[in-house]
Amino acid sequence: MLPAWSDCNLKSLCQQIRSGLFLAHVRASTGGATSRDNCHPFVSGRWSFMHNGQIGCFPLIRRRHVDSLPDDIYAQMHGTTDSELIFLLMLAEGLDHDPHGATARAVARVLAAAERAGADPLKLTAAFSDGERLYAVRFSTMSHAPTLYAGNFRNRLGRCLVSEPFDRDGPEWQLIPPGSFVSASHDGVAVSAFEPAHHPAHALAG
């Protein structure tokens, strides 16, 4: 595996690919081996998911969450990262029908397990899409969550969600505040409050 900036084929590929909606992820790993199975975006059916952040106590809670996955979703696990597991938990919580609620319930499950293991921090800035609409969340149990910006291109139809502005003279950038859930489409960008959902069934699990 090569990082994007060392991949001599990337520029050629980008010149050939056209899409009305896409996800791109260039990050160093916070855990797990460097392999294709651990590379973002993670994909399930029509969903793609990528994550900036980490579960601080992931090795202590990974098995509990893996064992809780329904068989059909467990079968989709190929890697070893906290990012993929968060995505699978969201799928298990009903991502297809309720993106905001599924994300809140998945985060609640992670926090409940983390509290039992010692309450290490969770940092979650993630973007995901069903191929028609782009979603994102910015949340952290610490005072600062990894950043998230929404951008509108002035002279073209198009919007983007990014972890950091990549061209300060291009799109008009809006900083998304911590504790936010974002839904973006051709019609605009909607930002709503985000907090983990109360999930007593999982909070009481052994």
Residue pairs with C-beta under 8 A, 6 or more apart in sequence:
1 34
1 35
1 36
1 39
3 26
4 10
4 26
5 26
21 129
21 131
21 132
21 134
23 40
23 41
23 48
23 50
23 127
23 128
23 129
25 39
25 40
25 41
25 50
27 40
27 52
29 38
29 81
30 53
30 54
30 82
31 54
31 58
31 59
31 80
31 81
31 82
32 38
32 79
32 80
32 81
32 82
33 80
35 79
37 78
37 79
37 80
38 79
38 80
38 81
38 84
40 49
40 50
40 51
40 83
41 48
41 49
41 50
41 128
42 48
42 49
42 50
42 79
42 83
42 84
42 87
43 49
44 73
44 76
44 87
44 88
44 91
45 96
46 130
46 131
47 87
47 91
47 95
47 96
47 128
47 129
47 130
48 128
48 129
48 131
49 83
49 86
49 87
49 90
49 126
49 127
49 128
50 83
50 126
50 127
50 128
51 82
51 83
51 86
51 87
51 124
51 125
51 126
52 125
52 126
52 146
52 163
53 122
53 123
53 124
53 125
53 126
53 140
53 145
53 146
54 82
54 122
54 123
55 61
55 82
55 85
55 86
55 110
55 114
55 120
55 122
56 114
56 120
56 121
56 122
56 123
57 114
57 117
57 118
57 119
57 120
58 82
58 85
60 117
60 118
61 110
61 113
61 114
61 116
61 117
62 82
62 85
64 113
64 205
65 85
65 89
65 109
65 110
65 113
66 74
66 77
66 85
68 92
68 109
68 202
68 205
69 77
69 88
69 89
69 92
70 92
73 88
73 91
73 92
74 88
76 88
76 91
77 84
77 85
77 88
78 84
83 126
86 106
86 107
86 110
86 124
86 126
87 128
89 106
89 109
89 110
90 102
90 103
90 106
90 128
91 102
92 106
93 101
93 102
93 103
93 105
93 106
93 109
94 101
94 102
94 105
95 102
95 103
95 128
96 130
99 128
99 130
99 135
99 183
100 135
100 181
100 183
100 192
100 194
101 197
103 126
103 135
103 137
103 181
103 194
104 194
104 195
104 196
104 197
105 196
105 197
105 199
107 122
107 124
107 139
107 196
107 197
108 196
108 197
108 198
108 199
108 202
108 203
109 199
109 202
110 122
111 122
111 141
111 196
112 199
112 202
112 203
112 205
113 202
114 120
114 122
121 140
121 141
121 142
122 139
122 140
122 141
123 140
123 141
123 142
123 145
123 146
124 137
124 138
124 139
124 140
124 145
125 136
125 137
125 138
125 139
125 145
125 146
125 147
125 148
125 163
126 136
126 137
127 134
127 135
127 136
127 161
128 134
128 135
128 136
129 135
132 185
133 183
133 184
133 185
134 159
134 161
134 182
134 183
134 184
134 185
135 181
135 182
135 183
135 184
136 148
136 161
136 176
136 181
136 182
136 184
137 180
137 181
137 182
137 194
138 145
138 146
138 147
138 148
138 176
138 177
138 178
138 179
138 180
138 182
138 194
139 145
139 178
139 179
139 180
139 194
139 195
139 196
140 146
140 178
144 178
145 178
145 179
146 163
147 163
147 164
147 175
147 176
148 161
148 162
148 163
148 175
148 176
148 180
148 182
149 161
149 162
149 163
149 164
149 165
149 173
149 174
149 175
149 176
150 159
150 160
150 161
150 173
150 174
150 176
150 182
150 184
150 189
150 191
151 159
151 160
151 161
151 162
151 165
151 170
151 171
151 172
151 173
151 174
152 158
152 159
152 171
152 172
152 174
152 189
153 159
153 160
153 170
153 171
154 170
154 171
154 172
157 186
159 184
159 186
159 188
159 189
160 171
161 176
161 182
161 184
165 171
165 173
174 189
176 182
176 191
177 191
179 193
179 194
179 195
180 191
180 192
180 193
180 194
181 191
181 192
181 193
181 194
182 189
182 190
182 191
183 189
183 190
183 192
184 190
